[in-house]
Amino acid sequence: MSAAPPPASDWPSFARQVIRCAVSHGDVTRAEPPAAGDQPFSGVFVTLKKAGALRGCMGTLGSEGGLAESVRYAAHCAALQDPRFLPVTEDELSALTIEVSILSAPLPMHGLDELQLGTHGIIVQQGSRRGLFLPQVATEHHLDKIAFLSRCCSEKAGLAPDAWRKPDTQVLLFTANVYHER
């Protein structure tokens, strides 16, 4: 019998500990992860917001190293390595809200009708280019299916907005367990 996953509040709390260590130039391995159990996952993303606006979001696809190490890596990267933002400072920590998204295994999308906004995230791949939008992006930005796919292509994968329609482009759907700080 596998262990139950940790309470939802534990992942954002753990991510906050990692970020606190990272911005104070401490050892991020000192942050104590929750007992993860055998929760299956295929990727993790940590999203940081400040006053409701995006302040960082980074993650990893894959499950090498386990769930706790993937959350640790994503939290560290979201705080210090998101190329869209300057690194998070110690002074900002109290103003940040943290969200941890634990991704399911992605499956190929065979038709637009399979995509459920707010439920599915997307990965768009063409050759070596790849982009990802978490499920909450569609609802937070009030995107319809076409805009969701098109913006992922252009803003995340560096492709033409209509690349998702091309036969050499693969669109994968996934779901996510999203944990918010209290």
C-alpha positions as CSV (number, residue, x, y, z in Angstrom):
1,M,0.0,0.0,0.0
2,S,1.4,3.4,-1.0
3,A,1.6,6.3,1.4
4,A,-1.0,9.1,1.0
5,P,0.2,12.3,-0.7
6,P,1.1,15.1,1.7
7,P,-1.6,17.7,2.5
8,A,-2.0,20.3,-0.2
9,S,-0.5,23.1,1.8
10,D,2.8,21.2,2.2
11,W,4.1,21.6,-1.3
12,P,3.8,25.4,-1.4
13,S,5.3,25.6,2.1
14,F,8.2,23.4,1.0
15,A,8.7,25.6,-2.1
16,R,8.7,28.7,0.1
17,Q,11.4,27.2,2.3
18,V,13.5,26.4,-0.8
19,I,13.1,29.9,-2.1
20,R,14.0,31.4,1.3
21,C,17.2,29.4,1.3
22,A,18.0,30.3,-2.3
23,V,17.5,34.1,-2.0
24,S,19.6,34.2,1.2
25,H,22.4,32.2,-0.6
26,G,21.8,29.3,1.7
27,D,21.8,25.6,1.0
28,V,18.5,24.7,-0.7
29,T,18.9,21.1,0.3
30,R,18.3,22.2,4.0
31,A,14.6,22.7,3.2
32,E,12.9,19.6,4.5
33,P,10.4,18.1,2.0
34,P,7.1,16.7,3.0
35,A,6.7,12.9,2.8
36,A,5.7,12.5,-0.9
37,G,4.4,9.0,-0.9
38,D,4.2,7.4,-4.3
39,Q,2.2,10.2,-6.0
40,P,2.8,9.7,-9.7
41,F,3.8,12.7,-11.7
42,S,5.4,13.6,-15.0
43,G,6.6,17.2,-14.2
44,V,6.4,20.0,-11.7
45,F,6.0,23.7,-12.1
46,V,6.3,26.4,-9.4
47,T,4.5,29.7,-10.0
48,L,5.3,32.8,-8.1
49,K,2.9,35.8,-8.0
50,K,3.3,39.2,-6.4
51,A,0.1,41.3,-6.0
52,G,-1.6,38.9,-8.3
53,A,0.9,39.4,-11.1
54,L,3.3,36.7,-12.4
55,R,6.7,37.0,-10.7
56,G,8.2,33.8,-11.9
57,C,7.3,30.3,-13.2
58,M,9.7,27.5,-13.9
59,G,9.5,23.8,-13.9
60,T,10.6,20.5,-15.2
61,L,9.1,17.8,-17.3
62,G,10.1,14.3,-16.2
63,S,10.2,12.6,-12.9
64,E,13.9,11.8,-12.4
65,G,15.0,12.4,-8.9
66,G,11.5,12.1,-7.4
67,L,8.8,14.6,-6.6
68,A,10.4,16.4,-3.7
69,E,13.6,17.1,-5.7
70,S,11.5,18.2,-8.7
71,V,9.7,20.7,-6.5
72,R,13.0,21.9,-5.0
73,Y,14.5,22.4,-8.5
74,A,11.4,24.2,-9.9
75,A,11.1,26.5,-6.8
76,H,14.8,27.5,-7.0
77,C,14.6,28.2,-10.8
78,A,11.3,30.1,-10.5
79,A,12.9,32.4,-7.9
80,L,16.3,32.9,-9.4
81,Q,16.5,31.8,-13.0
82,D,13.3,32.8,-14.8
83,P,14.7,34.8,-17.7
84,R,11.7,37.1,-17.8
85,F,12.4,38.5,-14.3
86,L,15.2,39.7,-12.1
87,P,15.9,37.2,-9.3
88,V,13.6,37.3,-6.3
89,T,15.0,39.3,-3.3
90,E,14.7,38.6,0.4
91,D,12.6,41.7,0.8
92,E,10.0,40.3,-1.7
93,L,9.4,37.0,0.1
94,S,6.5,38.1,2.3
95,A,4.7,39.5,-0.8
96,L,4.9,36.4,-2.9
97,T,2.2,33.8,-3.2
98,I,3.3,30.3,-4.3
99,E,1.6,27.7,-6.4
100,V,2.9,24.2,-7.1
101,S,1.5,22.3,-10.1
102,I,2.1,18.6,-10.3
103,L,1.6,17.3,-13.8
104,S,0.0,14.1,-15.1
105,A,1.5,12.1,-18.0
106,P,0.8,13.9,-21.3
107,L,-1.3,12.3,-24.0
108,P,-1.6,13.2,-27.7
109,M,-4.4,15.5,-28.6
110,H,-6.3,14.1,-31.7
111,G,-8.8,16.8,-32.1
112,L,-9.7,20.3,-30.7
113,D,-12.8,18.9,-29.0
114,E,-10.6,16.9,-26.6
115,L,-9.1,20.0,-25.1
116,Q,-11.0,21.1,-22.0
117,L,-10.0,24.7,-20.9
118,G,-9.2,24.9,-17.3
119,T,-8.7,21.2,-17.0
120,H,-5.9,20.5,-19.6
121,G,-2.5,22.0,-20.0
122,I,-0.8,21.8,-23.3
123,I,2.7,20.9,-24.6
124,V,3.3,22.0,-28.2
125,Q,6.3,20.3,-29.9
126,Q,7.8,20.8,-33.4
127,G,11.3,19.5,-33.9
128,S,13.5,20.8,-31.1
129,R,11.0,23.6,-30.2
130,R,8.7,23.0,-27.3
131,G,6.3,25.2,-25.3
132,L,4.0,24.5,-22.4
133,F,1.0,26.2,-20.8
134,L,-0.3,25.1,-17.5
135,P,-4.1,24.4,-17.3
136,Q,-4.8,27.6,-15.3
137,V,-3.3,29.8,-18.0
138,A,-6.4,29.5,-20.2
139,T,-8.8,30.6,-17.4
140,E,-6.6,33.2,-15.8
141,H,-6.1,34.9,-19.2
142,H,-9.6,34.3,-20.5
143,L,-8.4,32.4,-23.6
144,D,-10.5,30.3,-25.9
145,K,-9.1,27.1,-27.3
146,I,-7.6,28.7,-30.4
147,A,-5.9,31.5,-28.5
148,F,-4.6,29.0,-25.9
149,L,-2.9,26.9,-28.6
150,S,-1.8,29.8,-30.7
151,R,-0.2,31.7,-27.8
152,C,1.6,28.6,-26.6
153,C,3.0,28.1,-30.0
154,S,4.2,31.7,-30.5
155,E,5.0,32.8,-26.9
156,K,6.4,29.6,-25.5
157,A,7.7,27.4,-28.4
158,G,8.8,30.3,-30.7
159,L,6.7,28.9,-33.5
160,A,4.1,30.5,-35.8
161,P,0.8,30.9,-34.0
162,D,-0.9,28.4,-36.2
163,A,1.9,25.8,-35.9
164,W,-0.4,23.6,-33.8
165,R,-2.5,22.9,-36.9
166,K,0.6,21.5,-38.8
167,P,1.0,17.7,-39.2
168,D,4.6,17.9,-38.0
169,T,3.6,19.5,-34.7
170,Q,2.5,17.4,-31.8
171,V,0.1,18.7,-29.2
172,L,0.0,16.9,-25.9
173,L,-2.6,17.3,-23.2
174,F,-2.1,16.9,-19.4
175,T,-3.8,17.7,-16.2
176,A,-2.3,19.1,-13.0
177,N,-2.9,18.9,-9.3
178,V,-2.5,22.6,-8.3
179,Y,-1.6,23.4,-4.7
180,H,-2.0,26.9,-3.4
181,E,-0.6,28.5,-0.3
182,R,-3.2,29.2,2.4
